[in-house]
C-alpha cells in the first residue's frame, strides 16, 4: 500500500470499548429485574452502538415505539461510565507512535457522537496526538456514507486516493471504498453479525494489531 495518511475507526479497531458498552446495556436490564448478559453476547454488535446493544439486550430496533426512550437511557448510562474498562487494543499504541514518528498523519473517523467521542479519546490519550477526529454527528451523514471520511481527508489535506481507512465493520469498508480510499478490515474487531470480513471486499484483512502494523509500516508509508 502507498498511503500518505491513515484513518481509523474507533470502537473495535483502536479501542476495545465493548466492556463499557455492555455494562451500560446490562445496567438497563438490571433496572428491569432481568439477569445480566455475558460480554460475548454484546461484543459482536458493539460497533453498531446503541442500536446493536439494545438489540442484543432487549431484541428491539429503531422501529420499536420504546426505542428512542431506551436509547437515551442507554446513552446516559454509557456517558456516565465511558472509560472504566475500555482500553486500546494491545499493539495499537506503539503502532500510532510509529506512524507519528514517521510523520504519517493519522486520524479517527467514528459513528460515535461527539459528546462521547471527545471525552473517550481524551481518556485514552489520543486527543492530543490524532491529526483529526470526525464523529458520527460531525457531518450530516454517518458511515457507510463517505461524507465523514471525505471530511477527514479535507482536514488532513490529503487526497482520498492516498489515504487508507481501517475498520472492523462492513460499513467501514463500504464508506472507505465510496470515498475512494484504500481499506483494511480488522478481523480482530467486533465485525458484526453479518458476512465475515472476507466478504467485505476490503483491500486487505488483518487478524491482529501486530499484523496491521506489518501492513502499515512495511516501508510503503
GUVOVO-329999 format. One record per atom (N, C-alpha, C): residue in three letters; x, y, z; residue number from 0; atom name. Coordinates in nm, 3 decimals. Layout:
# residues N
Ala/X/Y/Z/NUM/CA
...
END
This chain:
# residues 221
Unk/0.083/-0.119/0.000/0/N
Unk/0.000/0.000/0.000/0/CA
Unk/0.087/0.125/0.000/0/C
Unk/0.048/0.223/-0.078/1/N
Unk/0.117/0.351/-0.077/1/CA
Unk/0.018/0.455/-0.028/1/C
Unk/0.035/0.498/0.094/2/N
Unk/-0.058/0.593/0.155/2/CA
Unk/0.019/0.703/0.223/2/C
Unk/-0.042/0.821/0.225/3/N
Unk/0.019/0.935/0.292/3/CA
Unk/-0.045/0.962/0.427/3/C
Unk/-0.159/0.898/0.453/4/N
Unk/-0.228/0.917/0.581/4/CA
Unk/-0.311/0.792/0.610/4/C
Unk/-0.343/0.774/0.738/5/N
Unk/-0.422/0.658/0.781/5/CA
Unk/-0.536/0.709/0.869/5/C
Unk/-0.655/0.661/0.841/6/N
Unk/-0.772/0.690/0.924/6/CA
Unk/-0.820/0.561/0.988/6/C
Unk/-0.861/0.570/1.113/7/N
Unk/-0.904/0.454/1.189/7/CA
Unk/-1.047/0.472/1.240/7/C
Unk/-1.124/0.364/1.236/8/N
Unk/-1.245/0.356/1.315/8/CA
Unk/-1.202/0.351/1.462/8/C
Unk/-1.294/0.377/1.553/9/N
Unk/-1.259/0.379/1.696/9/CA
Unk/-1.297/0.247/1.765/9/C
Unk/-1.428/0.223/1.780/10/N
Unk/-1.475/0.104/1.853/10/CA
Unk/-1.441/-0.023/1.776/10/C
Unk/-1.367/-0.113/1.838/11/N
Unk/-1.335/-0.240/1.776/11/CA
Unk/-1.216/-0.236/1.684/11/C
Unk/-1.159/-0.118/1.662/12/N
Unk/-1.042/-0.105/1.576/12/CA
Unk/-0.922/-0.052/1.655/12/C
Unk/-0.939/0.066/1.713/13/N
Unk/-0.836/0.120/1.802/13/CA
Unk/-0.858/0.077/1.946/13/C
Unk/-0.984/0.082/1.990/14/N
Unk/-1.014/0.060/2.131/14/CA
Unk/-1.115/-0.053/2.151/14/C
Unk/-1.095/-0.128/2.256/15/N
Unk/-1.190/-0.233/2.297/15/CA
Unk/-1.290/-0.169/2.392/15/C
Unk/-1.397/-0.116/2.335/16/N
Unk/-1.499/-0.045/2.412/16/CA
Unk/-1.614/-0.135/2.456/16/C
Unk/-1.615/-0.259/2.409/17/N
Unk/-1.729/-0.348/2.434/17/CA
Unk/-1.762/-0.365/2.582/17/C
Unk/-1.664/-0.378/2.673/18/N
Unk/-1.700/-0.399/2.814/18/CA
Unk/-1.784/-0.286/2.872/18/C
Unk/-1.752/-0.161/2.839/19/N
Unk/-1.829/-0.049/2.894/19/CA
Unk/-1.963/-0.033/2.823/19/C
Unk/-1.969/-0.063/2.694/20/N
Unk/-2.096/-0.062/2.623/20/CA
Unk/-2.189/-0.169/2.679/20/C
Unk/-2.134/-0.287/2.703/21/N
Unk/-2.214/-0.396/2.759/21/CA
Unk/-2.263/-0.361/2.899/21/C
Unk/-2.178/-0.296/2.978/22/N
Unk/-2.218/-0.258/3.113/22/CA
Unk/-2.336/-0.161/3.111/22/C
Unk/-2.336/-0.069/3.014/23/N
Unk/-2.447/0.026/3.003/23/CA
Unk/-2.578/-0.044/2.971/23/C
Unk/-2.572/-0.145/2.884/24/N
Unk/-2.691/-0.222/2.850/24/CA
Unk/-2.735/-0.310/2.966/24/C
Unk/-2.639/-0.373/3.033/25/N
Unk/-2.673/-0.459/3.147/25/CA
Unk/-2.731/-0.380/3.263/25/C
Unk/-2.690/-0.255/3.278/26/N
Unk/-2.746/-0.169/3.382/26/CA
Unk/-2.895/-0.149/3.356/26/C
Unk/-2.934/-0.139/3.231/27/N
Unk/-3.075/-0.127/3.197/27/CA
Unk/-3.150/-0.256/3.228/27/C
Unk/-3.088/-0.368/3.198/28/N
Unk/-3.152/-0.496/3.227/28/CA
Unk/-3.170/-0.513/3.378/28/C
Unk/-3.067/-0.477/3.454/29/N
Unk/-3.074/-0.490/3.599/29/CA
Unk/-3.186/-0.403/3.656/29/C
Unk/-3.202/-0.283/3.600/30/N
Unk/-3.308/-0.192/3.647/30/CA
Unk/-3.447/-0.249/3.621/30/C
Unk/-3.456/-0.343/3.528/31/N
Unk/-3.584/-0.404/3.494/31/CA
Unk/-3.600/-0.543/3.553/31/C
Unk/-3.509/-0.578/3.644/32/N
Unk/-3.516/-0.707/3.711/32/CA
Unk/-3.475/-0.823/3.624/32/C
Unk/-3.400/-0.796/3.516/33/N
Unk/-3.354/-0.901/3.426/33/CA
Unk/-3.211/-0.939/3.459/33/C
Unk/-3.173/-1.062/3.430/34/N
Unk/-3.037/-1.107/3.459/34/CA
Unk/-2.937/-1.042/3.364/34/C
Unk/-2.817/-1.026/3.411/35/N
Unk/-2.710/-0.968/3.331/35/CA
Unk/-2.671/-1.068/3.221/35/C
Unk/-2.639/-1.016/3.103/36/N
Unk/-2.596/-1.099/2.993/36/CA
Unk/-2.443/-1.097/2.983/36/C
Unk/-2.382/-1.207/2.940/37/N
Unk/-2.236/-1.210/2.930/37/CA
Unk/-2.184/-1.119/2.818/37/C
Unk/-2.061/-1.078/2.833/38/N
Unk/-1.999/-0.988/2.735/38/CA
Unk/-2.002/-1.047/2.595/38/C
Unk/-1.988/-1.177/2.582/39/N
Unk/-1.986/-1.239/2.450/39/CA
Unk/-2.114/-1.213/2.371/39/C
Unk/-2.224/-1.187/2.439/40/N
Unk/-2.350/-1.156/2.370/40/CA
Unk/-2.341/-1.019/2.303/40/C
Unk/-2.273/-0.926/2.367/41/N
Unk/-2.267/-0.788/2.320/41/CA
Unk/-2.150/-0.759/2.227/41/C
Unk/-2.040/-0.832/2.243/42/N
Unk/-1.918/-0.798/2.170/42/CA
Unk/-1.938/-0.790/2.018/42/C
Unk/-2.005/-0.887/1.954/43/N
Unk/-2.015/-0.879/1.808/43/CA
Unk/-2.091/-0.757/1.756/43/C
Unk/-2.179/-0.700/1.838/44/N
Unk/-2.262/-0.588/1.792/44/CA
Unk/-2.214/-0.454/1.847/44/C
Unk/-2.100/-0.452/1.914/45/N
Unk/-2.055/-0.330/1.981/45/CA
Unk/-2.029/-0.215/1.884/45/C
Unk/-1.986/-0.247/1.762/46/N
Unk/-1.960/-0.140/1.665/46/CA
Unk/-2.088/-0.075/1.615/46/C
Unk/-2.202/-0.137/1.640/47/N
Unk/-2.330/-0.081/1.595/47/CA
Unk/-2.390/0.015/1.696/47/C
Unk/-2.319/0.042/1.806/48/N
Unk/-2.364/0.141/1.903/48/CA
Unk/-2.493/0.104/1.972/48/C
Unk/-2.574/0.206/2.004/49/N
Unk/-2.697/0.184/2.079/49/CA
Unk/-2.788/0.086/2.008/49/C
Unk/-2.797/0.097/1.876/50/N
Unk/-2.884/0.007/1.800/50/CA
Unk/-2.844/-0.139/1.822/50/C
Unk/-2.714/-0.167/1.815/51/N
Unk/-2.667/-0.303/1.833/51/CA
Unk/-2.681/-0.352/1.976/51/C
Unk/-2.647/-0.266/2.071/52/N
Unk/-2.652/-0.307/2.212/52/CA
Unk/-2.795/-0.328/2.258/52/C
Unk/-2.886/-0.240/2.221/53/N
Unk/-3.026/-0.256/2.261/53/CA
Unk/-3.090/-0.375/2.191/53/C
Unk/-3.047/-0.400/2.069/54/N
Unk/-3.096/-0.519/2.000/54/CA
Unk/-3.056/-0.645/2.072/54/C
Unk/-2.931/-0.651/2.116/55/N
Unk/-2.882/-0.769/2.187/55/CA
Unk/-2.945/-0.782/2.326/55/C
Unk/-2.965/-0.668/2.393/56/N
Unk/-3.015/-0.671/2.530/56/CA
Unk/-3.164/-0.693/2.540/56/C
Unk/-3.239/-0.637/2.442/57/N
Unk/-3.385/-0.639/2.455/57/CA
Unk/-3.458/-0.683/2.328/57/C
Unk/-3.384/-0.711/2.222/58/N
Unk/-3.448/-0.754/2.099/58/CA
Unk/-3.531/-0.647/2.032/58/C
Unk/-3.495/-0.519/2.051/59/N
Unk/-3.571/-0.410/1.989/59/CA
Unk/-3.483/-0.338/1.887/59/C
Unk/-3.549/-0.266/1.796/60/N
Unk/-3.479/-0.188/1.696/60/CA
Unk/-3.537/-0.050/1.686/60/C
Unk/-3.483/0.032/1.596/61/N
Unk/-3.528/0.172/1.584/61/CA
Unk/-3.676/0.188/1.554/61/C
Unk/-3.742/0.086/1.501/62/N
Unk/-3.885/0.096/1.472/62/CA
Unk/-3.973/0.071/1.593/62/C
Unk/-3.914/0.024/1.701/63/N
Unk/-3.991/-0.004/1.822/63/CA
Unk/-4.035/0.128/1.886/63/C
Unk/-4.159/0.138/1.933/64/N
Unk/-4.206/0.265/1.992/64/CA
Unk/-4.129/0.309/2.116/64/C
Unk/-4.067/0.215/2.186/65/N
Unk/-3.991/0.249/2.306/65/CA
Unk/-3.843/0.275/2.277/65/C
Unk/-3.804/0.261/2.151/66/N
Unk/-3.661/0.265/2.119/66/CA
Unk/-3.596/0.397/2.157/66/C
Unk/-3.657/0.509/2.121/67/N
Unk/-3.594/0.639/2.144/67/CA
Unk/-3.569/0.663/2.293/67/C
Unk/-3.667/0.629/2.375/68/N
Unk/-3.651/0.647/2.520/68/CA
Unk/-3.543/0.556/2.574/68/C
Unk/-3.542/0.432/2.530/69/N
Unk/-3.442/0.337/2.578/69/CA
Unk/-3.303/0.373/2.526/69/C
Unk/-3.297/0.427/2.406/70/N
Unk/-3.168/0.472/2.353/70/CA
Unk/-3.111/0.583/2.440/70/C
Unk/-3.194/0.679/2.478/71/N
Unk/-3.148/0.788/2.565/71/CA
Unk/-3.099/0.734/2.699/71/C
Unk/-3.169/0.636/2.753/72/N
Unk/-3.128/0.576/2.880/72/CA
Unk/-2.994/0.504/2.865/72/C
Unk/-2.980/0.430/2.757/73/N
Unk/-2.854/0.360/2.731/73/CA
Unk/-2.738/0.459/2.720/73/C
Unk/-2.757/0.565/2.642/74/N
Unk/-2.651/0.662/2.621/74/CA
Unk/-2.614/0.734/2.750/74/C
Unk/-2.714/0.762/2.834/75/N
Unk/-2.685/0.825/2.963/75/CA
Unk/-2.603/0.732/3.050/75/C
Unk/-2.638/0.604/3.052/76/N
Unk/-2.559/0.506/3.128/76/CA
Unk/-2.415/0.500/3.078/76/C
Unk/-2.402/0.496/2.946/77/N
Unk/-2.268/0.483/2.886/77/CA
Unk/-2.185/0.609/2.910/77/C
Unk/-2.246/0.724/2.894/78/N
Unk/-2.173/0.850/2.913/78/CA
Unk/-2.125/0.865/3.057/78/C
Unk/-2.200/0.811/3.153/79/N
Unk/-2.163/0.822/3.294/79/CA
Unk/-2.041/0.736/3.328/79/C
Unk/-2.024/0.626/3.255/80/N
Unk/-1.911/0.535/3.280/80/CA
Unk/-1.847/0.498/3.148/80/C
Unk/-1.786/0.598/3.087/81/N
Unk/-1.741/0.589/2.948/81/CA
Unk/-1.613/0.509/2.930/81/C
Unk/-1.526/0.517/3.027/82/N
Unk/-1.393/0.457/3.008/82/CA
Unk/-1.348/0.388/3.137/82/C
Unk/-1.429/0.292/3.183/83/N
Unk/-1.395/0.217/3.304/83/CA
Unk/-1.306/0.098/3.270/83/C
Unk/-1.349/0.019/3.173/84/N
Unk/-1.271/-0.097/3.130/84/CA
Unk/-1.221/-0.085/2.987/84/C
Unk/-1.256/0.023/2.920/85/N
Unk/-1.212/0.042/2.782/85/CA
Unk/-1.062/0.067/2.776/85/C
Unk/-0.996/0.000/2.684/86/N
Unk/-0.851/0.018/2.662/86/CA
Unk/-0.822/0.012/2.514/86/C
Unk/-0.707/0.066/2.475/87/N
Unk/-0.659/0.043/2.339/87/CA
Unk/-0.623/-0.104/2.325/87/C
Unk/-0.649/-0.161/2.209/88/N
Unk/-0.608/-0.298/2.185/88/CA
Unk/-0.455/-0.310/2.198/88/C
Unk/-0.404/-0.420/2.251/89/N
Unk/-0.259/-0.438/2.260/89/CA
Unk/-0.193/-0.422/2.123/89/C
Unk/-0.089/-0.341/2.120/90/N
Unk/-0.017/-0.317/1.995/90/CA
Unk/-0.059/-0.191/1.923/90/C
Unk/-0.173/-0.134/1.959/91/N
Unk/-0.220/-0.013/1.890/91/CA
Unk/-0.137/0.109/1.928/91/C
Unk/-0.108/0.125/2.057/92/N
Unk/-0.032/0.243/2.099/92/CA
Unk/0.104/0.253/2.030/92/C
Unk/0.185/0.145/2.028/93/N
Unk/0.313/0.156/1.957/93/CA
Unk/0.296/0.177/1.806/93/C
Unk/0.190/0.124/1.748/94/N
Unk/0.164/0.148/1.606/94/CA
Unk/0.140/0.297/1.580/94/C
Unk/0.057/0.359/1.661/95/N
Unk/0.029/0.502/1.644/95/CA
Unk/0.154/0.585/1.668/95/C
Unk/0.232/0.545/1.767/96/N
Unk/0.358/0.617/1.794/96/CA
Unk/0.452/0.609/1.674/96/C
Unk/0.458/0.492/1.611/97/N
Unk/0.548/0.474/1.497/97/CA
Unk/0.499/0.553/1.375/97/C
Unk/0.369/0.556/1.354/98/N
Unk/0.317/0.639/1.245/98/CA
Unk/0.354/0.785/1.266/98/C
Unk/0.336/0.832/1.389/99/N
Unk/0.371/0.972/1.418/99/CA
Unk/0.520/0.996/1.400/99/C
Unk/0.602/0.899/1.443/100/N
Unk/0.747/0.913/1.430/100/CA
Unk/0.790/0.920/1.284/100/C
Unk/0.711/0.856/1.197/101/N
Unk/0.741/0.859/1.054/101/CA
Unk/0.674/0.977/0.983/101/C
Unk/0.614/1.065/1.062/102/N
Unk/0.544/1.182/1.008/102/CA
Unk/0.428/1.144/0.916/102/C
Unk/0.368/1.029/0.946/103/N
Unk/0.247/0.987/0.875/103/CA
Unk/0.127/1.038/0.956/103/C
Unk/0.048/1.122/0.896/104/N
Unk/-0.068/1.177/0.967/104/CA
Unk/-0.175/1.069/0.981/104/C
Unk/-0.237/1.065/1.098/105/N
Unk/-0.344/0.967/1.120/105/CA
Unk/-0.457/1.033/1.198/105/C
Unk/-0.575/0.981/1.177/106/N
Unk/-0.691/1.036/1.245/106/CA
Unk/-0.795/0.930/1.273/106/C
Unk/-0.905/0.973/1.331/107/N
Unk/-1.012/0.884/1.374/107/CA
Unk/-1.142/0.927/1.308/107/C
Unk/-1.214/0.831/1.252/108/N
Unk/-1.348/0.856/1.197/108/CA
Unk/-1.441/0.751/1.256/108/C
Unk/-1.534/0.795/1.338/109/N
Unk/-1.622/0.705/1.411/109/CA
Unk/-1.768/0.749/1.396/109/C
Unk/-1.859/0.655/1.414/110/N
Unk/-2.001/0.690/1.416/110/CA
Unk/-2.047/0.730/1.556/110/C
Unk/-1.958/0.722/1.653/111/N
Unk/-1.991/0.763/1.790/111/CA
Unk/-2.012/0.915/1.793/111/C
Unk/-2.113/0.961/1.868/112/N
Unk/-2.141/1.103/1.875/112/CA
Unk/-2.026/1.181/1.940/112/C
Unk/-2.016/1.308/1.904/113/N
Unk/-1.908/1.393/1.955/113/CA
Unk/-1.905/1.395/2.107/113/C
Unk/-2.022/1.401/2.170/114/N
Unk/-2.028/1.414/2.316/114/CA
Unk/-1.968/1.291/2.385/114/C
Unk/-1.961/1.180/2.312/115/N
Unk/-1.900/1.058/2.365/115/CA
Unk/-1.757/1.041/2.313/115/C
Unk/-1.735/1.078/2.189/116/N
Unk/-1.604/1.059/2.128/116/CA
Unk/-1.497/1.143/2.197/116/C
Unk/-1.524/1.270/2.216/117/N
Unk/-1.419/1.360/2.266/117/CA
Unk/-1.370/1.322/2.406/117/C
Unk/-1.460/1.298/2.503/118/N
Unk/-1.407/1.258/2.634/118/CA
Unk/-1.341/1.122/2.632/118/C
Unk/-1.389/1.031/2.546/119/N
Unk/-1.329/0.898/2.542/119/CA
Unk/-1.187/0.903/2.488/119/C
Unk/-1.166/0.971/2.376/120/N
Unk/-1.031/0.973/2.321/120/CA
Unk/-0.937/1.053/2.410/120/C
Unk/-0.991/1.149/2.485/121/N
Unk/-0.907/1.221/2.581/121/CA
Unk/-0.859/1.127/2.690/121/C
Unk/-0.949/1.043/2.740/122/N
Unk/-0.912/0.949/2.846/122/CA
Unk/-0.819/0.840/2.795/122/C
Unk/-0.828/0.811/2.666/123/N
Unk/-0.739/0.711/2.606/123/CA
Unk/-0.605/0.771/2.565/123/C
Unk/-0.589/0.901/2.579/124/N
Unk/-0.463/0.967/2.546/124/CA
Unk/-0.443/0.993/2.398/124/C
Unk/-0.552/0.996/2.321/125/N
Unk/-0.541/1.013/2.177/125/CA
Unk/-0.575/1.155/2.130/125/C
Unk/-0.638/1.234/2.214/126/N
Unk/-0.688/1.365/2.171/126/CA
Unk/-0.577/1.457/2.123/126/C
Unk/-0.462/1.451/2.186/127/N
Unk/-0.354/1.544/2.153/127/CA
Unk/-0.266/1.494/2.040/127/C
Unk/-0.281/1.369/2.001/128/N
Unk/-0.190/1.312/1.901/128/CA
Unk/-0.258/1.282/1.768/128/C
Unk/-0.390/1.268/1.766/129/N
Unk/-0.461/1.245/1.641/129/CA
Unk/-0.462/1.373/1.557/129/C
Unk/-0.437/1.360/1.428/130/N
Unk/-0.437/1.477/1.340/130/CA
Unk/-0.577/1.527/1.311/130/C
Unk/-0.677/1.440/1.320/131/N
Unk/-0.815/1.483/1.305/131/CA
Unk/-0.905/1.380/1.372/131/C
Unk/-1.021/1.425/1.415/132/N
Unk/-1.123/1.337/1.474/132/CA
Unk/-1.257/1.376/1.415/132/C
Unk/-1.322/1.279/1.353/133/N
Unk/-1.454/1.301/1.294/133/CA
Unk/-1.552/1.207/1.362/133/C
Unk/-1.657/1.264/1.420/134/N
Unk/-1.757/1.185/1.492/134/CA
Unk/-1.880/1.162/1.405/134/C
Unk/-1.973/1.084/1.459/135/N
Unk/-2.091/1.048/1.382/135/CA
Unk/-2.183/1.165/1.351/135/C
Unk/-2.172/1.274/1.427/136/N
Unk/-2.254/1.392/1.402/136/CA
Unk/-2.173/1.512/1.353/136/C
Unk/-2.050/1.487/1.309/137/N
Unk/-1.967/1.595/1.255/137/CA
Unk/-2.021/1.641/1.120/137/C
Unk/-2.067/1.546/1.038/138/N
Unk/-2.125/1.577/0.908/138/CA
Unk/-2.272/1.534/0.910/138/C
Unk/-2.350/1.573/0.811/139/N
Unk/-2.491/1.535/0.810/139/CA
Unk/-2.514/1.384/0.794/139/C
Unk/-2.410/1.312/0.754/140/N
Unk/-2.423/1.168/0.731/140/CA
Unk/-2.320/1.092/0.814/140/C
Unk/-2.352/0.968/0.848/141/N
Unk/-2.256/0.881/0.916/141/CA
Unk/-2.224/0.763/0.824/141/C
Unk/-2.121/0.688/0.857/142/N
Unk/-2.085/0.571/0.777/142/CA
Unk/-2.203/0.473/0.771/142/C
Unk/-2.229/0.412/0.658/143/N
Unk/-2.140/0.389/0.542/143/CA
Unk/-2.135/0.501/0.439/143/C
Unk/-2.198/0.614/0.464/144/N
Unk/-2.185/0.728/0.372/144/CA
Unk/-2.040/0.776/0.374/144/C
Unk/-1.986/0.817/0.261/145/N
Unk/-1.845/0.859/0.258/145/CA
Unk/-1.818/0.997/0.317/145/C
Unk/-1.924/1.074/0.348/146/N
Unk/-1.905/1.213/0.392/146/CA
Unk/-1.807/1.227/0.509/146/C
Unk/-1.817/1.145/0.615/147/N
Unk/-1.722/1.163/0.726/147/CA
Unk/-1.577/1.142/0.685/147/C
Unk/-1.554/1.046/0.596/148/N
Unk/-1.417/1.018/0.552/148/CA
Unk/-1.365/1.130/0.461/148/C
Unk/-1.452/1.182/0.377/149/N
Unk/-1.411/1.293/0.291/149/CA
Unk/-1.384/1.418/0.374/149/C
Unk/-1.461/1.437/0.480/150/N
Unk/-1.436/1.549/0.573/150/CA
Unk/-1.299/1.533/0.638/150/C
Unk/-1.266/1.411/0.678/151/N
Unk/-1.135/1.385/0.740/151/CA
Unk/-1.023/1.408/0.640/151/C
Unk/-1.042/1.364/0.516/152/N
Unk/-0.939/1.385/0.414/152/CA
Unk/-0.912/1.533/0.394/152/C
Unk/-1.019/1.613/0.393/153/N
Unk/-1.004/1.759/0.379/153/CA
Unk/-0.928/1.817/0.499/153/C
Unk/-0.961/1.767/0.619/154/N
Unk/-0.894/1.817/0.740/154/CA
Unk/-0.745/1.782/0.738/154/C
Unk/-0.712/1.666/0.682/155/N
Unk/-0.572/1.623/0.675/155/CA
Unk/-0.498/1.690/0.560/155/C
Unk/-0.573/1.739/0.462/156/N
Unk/-0.510/1.797/0.345/156/CA
Unk/-0.448/1.691/0.255/156/C
Unk/-0.508/1.572/0.254/157/N
Unk/-0.457/1.460/0.175/157/CA
Unk/-0.572/1.410/0.087/157/C
Unk/-0.544/1.384/-0.040/158/N
Unk/-0.649/1.336/-0.129/158/CA
Unk/-0.691/1.195/-0.087/158/C
Unk/-0.819/1.161/-0.102/159/N
Unk/-0.869/1.030/-0.057/159/CA
Unk/-0.792/0.912/-0.116/159/C
Unk/-0.745/0.926/-0.239/160/N
Unk/-0.673/0.816/-0.302/160/CA
Unk/-0.541/0.783/-0.237/160/C
Unk/-0.493/0.872/-0.149/161/N
Unk/-0.366/0.849/-0.078/161/CA
Unk/-0.388/0.822/0.070/161/C
Unk/-0.511/0.782/0.104/162/N
Unk/-0.545/0.751/0.244/162/CA
Unk/-0.593/0.608/0.254/162/C
Unk/-0.558/0.540/0.361/163/N
Unk/-0.612/0.408/0.391/163/CA
Unk/-0.703/0.419/0.513/163/C
Unk/-0.819/0.355/0.503/164/N
Unk/-0.913/0.356/0.616/164/CA
Unk/-0.918/0.216/0.676/164/C
Unk/-0.909/0.210/0.808/165/N
Unk/-0.902/0.084/0.882/165/CA
Unk/-1.025/0.071/0.970/165/C
Unk/-1.098/-0.040/0.958/166/N
Unk/-1.218/-0.057/1.039/166/CA
Unk/-1.257/-0.202/1.059/166/C
Unk/-1.349/-0.223/1.151/167/N
Unk/-1.389/-0.360/1.189/167/CA
Unk/-1.533/-0.391/1.152/167/C
Unk/-1.594/-0.310/1.066/168/N
Unk/-1.733/-0.330/1.031/168/CA
Unk/-1.750/-0.314/0.880/168/C
Unk/-1.846/-0.386/0.824/169/N
Unk/-1.873/-0.375/0.680/169/CA
Unk/-1.895/-0.230/0.640/169/C
Unk/-1.963/-0.153/0.725/170/N
Unk/-1.989/-0.012/0.693/170/CA
Unk/-1.859/0.067/0.675/170/C
Unk/-1.755/0.029/0.748/171/N
Unk/-1.627/0.098/0.736/171/CA
Unk/-1.568/0.077/0.597/171/C
Unk/-1.572/-0.047/0.550/172/N
Unk/-1.519/-0.077/0.418/172/CA
Unk/-1.604/-0.010/0.311/172/C
Unk/-1.735/-0.015/0.327/173/N
Unk/-1.823/0.050/0.230/173/CA
Unk/-1.797/0.199/0.223/173/C
Unk/-1.782/0.263/0.338/174/N
Unk/-1.755/0.407/0.342/174/CA
Unk/-1.620/0.439/0.280/174/C
Unk/-1.519/0.359/0.314/175/N
Unk/-1.386/0.382/0.260/175/CA
Unk/-1.382/0.369/0.109/175/C
Unk/-1.445/0.267/0.057/176/N
Unk/-1.446/0.247/-0.088/176/CA
Unk/-1.525/0.358/-0.157/176/C
Unk/-1.638/0.398/-0.097/177/N
Unk/-1.718/0.505/-0.156/177/CA
Unk/-1.642/0.637/-0.158/177/C
Unk/-1.550/0.655/-0.061/178/N
Unk/-1.470/0.777/-0.055/178/CA
Unk/-1.347/0.770/-0.145/178/C
Unk/-1.323/0.654/-0.206/179/N
Unk/-1.207/0.639/-0.293/179/CA
Unk/-1.078/0.609/-0.219/179/C
Unk/-1.090/0.555/-0.097/180/N
Unk/-0.974/0.522/-0.015/180/CA
Unk/-0.941/0.374/-0.023/180/C
Unk/-0.818/0.339/0.010/181/N
Unk/-0.783/0.200/0.033/181/CA
Unk/-0.843/0.157/0.166/181/C
Unk/-0.874/0.029/0.181/182/N
Unk/-0.942/-0.017/0.302/182/CA
Unk/-0.874/-0.140/0.361/182/C
Unk/-0.870/-0.143/0.493/183/N
Unk/-0.820/-0.259/0.568/183/CA
Unk/-0.929/-0.300/0.666/183/C
Unk/-0.968/-0.426/0.662/184/N
Unk/-1.064/-0.482/0.758/184/CA
Unk/-0.988/-0.552/0.868/184/C
Unk/-1.022/-0.520/0.993/185/N
Unk/-0.954/-0.583/1.106/185/CA
Unk/-1.042/-0.694/1.164/185/C
Unk/-1.001/-0.815/1.141/186/N
Unk/-1.080/-0.931/1.185/186/CA
Unk/-1.071/-0.952/1.335/186/C
Unk/-0.981/-0.881/1.403/187/N
Unk/-0.973/-0.892/1.549/187/CA
Unk/-1.079/-0.807/1.618/187/C
Unk/-1.152/-0.725/1.540/188/N
Unk/-1.254/-0.636/1.598/188/CA
Unk/-1.386/-0.707/1.619/188/C
Unk/-1.492/-0.628/1.624/189/N
Unk/-1.624/-0.683/1.658/189/CA
Unk/-1.693/-0.745/1.537/189/C
Unk/-1.681/-0.683/1.421/190/N
Unk/-1.716/-0.742/1.291/190/CA
Unk/-1.864/-0.766/1.266/190/C
Unk/-1.951/-0.738/1.362/191/N
Unk/-2.094/-0.751/1.339/191/CA
Unk/-2.142/-0.894/1.332/191/C
Unk/-2.268/-0.911/1.294/192/N
Unk/-2.328/-1.044/1.288/192/CA
Unk/-2.361/-1.085/1.145/192/C
Unk/-2.320/-1.003/1.049/193/N
Unk/-2.347/-1.033/0.909/193/CA
Unk/-2.233/-1.109/0.844/193/C
Unk/-2.206/-1.082/0.717/194/N
Unk/-2.099/-1.152/0.645/194/CA
Unk/-1.963/-1.132/0.713/194/C
Unk/-1.878/-1.232/0.703/195/N
Unk/-1.744/-1.225/0.761/195/CA
Unk/-1.659/-1.124/0.684/195/C
Unk/-1.552/-1.073/0.746/196/N
Unk/-1.467/-0.974/0.679/196/CA
Unk/-1.418/-1.018/0.542/196/C
Unk/-1.402/-1.147/0.521/197/N
Unk/-1.354/-1.196/0.391/197/CA
Unk/-1.452/-1.162/0.278/197/C
Unk/-1.577/-1.131/0.314/198/N
Unk/-1.678/-1.099/0.213/198/CA
Unk/-1.699/-0.950/0.196/198/C
Unk/-1.620/-0.867/0.262/199/N
Unk/-1.643/-0.722/0.259/199/CA
Unk/-1.577/-0.653/0.140/199/C
Unk/-1.491/-0.723/0.069/200/N
Unk/-1.420/-0.666/-0.046/200/CA
Unk/-1.321/-0.558/-0.005/200/C
Unk/-1.263/-0.574/0.115/201/N
Unk/-1.158/-0.482/0.158/201/CA
Unk/-1.030/-0.511/0.079/201/C
Unk/-0.942/-0.412/0.074/202/N
Unk/-0.814/-0.433/0.005/202/CA
Unk/-0.723/-0.526/0.082/202/C
Unk/-0.745/-0.536/0.214/203/N
Unk/-0.659/-0.619/0.298/203/CA
Unk/-0.736/-0.656/0.423/203/C
Unk/-0.710/-0.775/0.477/204/N
Unk/-0.768/-0.819/0.604/204/CA
Unk/-0.655/-0.855/0.698/204/C
Unk/-0.662/-0.809/0.823/205/N
Unk/-0.560/-0.842/0.922/205/CA
Unk/-0.625/-0.906/1.043/205/C
Unk/-0.553/-0.995/1.108/206/N
Unk/-0.607/-1.071/1.220/206/CA
Unk/-0.564/-1.018/1.356/206/C
Unk/-0.474/-0.921/1.360/207/N
Unk/-0.427/-0.868/1.488/207/CA
Unk/-0.367/-0.730/1.466/207/C
Unk/-0.355/-0.650/1.574/208/N
Unk/-0.287/-0.522/1.560/208/CA
Unk/-0.143/-0.537/1.512/208/C
Unk/-0.077/-0.645/1.549/209/N
Unk/0.060/-0.667/1.501/209/CA
Unk/0.062/-0.685/1.349/209/C
Unk/-0.037/-0.759/1.297/210/N
Unk/-0.046/-0.775/1.152/210/CA
Unk/-0.079/-0.641/1.085/210/C
Unk/-0.162/-0.562/1.151/211/N
Unk/-0.194/-0.429/1.098/211/CA
Unk/-0.069/-0.344/1.089/211/C
Unk/0.014/-0.352/1.192/212/N
Unk/0.139/-0.276/1.192/212/CA
Unk/0.230/-0.320/1.077/212/C
Unk/0.234/-0.450/1.052/213/N
Unk/0.318/-0.500/0.943/213/CA
Unk/0.273/-0.442/0.809/213/C
Unk/0.141/-0.435/0.789/214/N
Unk/0.088/-0.382/0.663/214/CA
Unk/0.117/-0.232/0.652/214/C
Unk/0.091/-0.158/0.757/215/N
Unk/0.103/-0.012/0.752/215/CA
Unk/0.248/0.036/0.756/215/C
Unk/0.336/-0.043/0.815/216/N
Unk/0.474/0.003/0.837/216/CA
Unk/0.576/-0.074/0.754/216/C
Unk/0.528/-0.134/0.645/217/N
Unk/0.617/-0.218/0.565/217/CA
Unk/0.708/-0.137/0.477/217/C
Unk/0.723/-0.010/0.503/218/N
Unk/0.813/0.072/0.424/218/CA
Unk/0.746/0.146/0.311/218/C
Unk/0.613/0.130/0.298/219/N
Unk/0.545/0.198/0.187/219/CA
Unk/0.484/0.331/0.229/219/C
Unk/0.491/0.362/0.359/220/N
Unk/0.434/0.488/0.407/220/CA
Unk/0.545/0.590/0.430/220/C
END
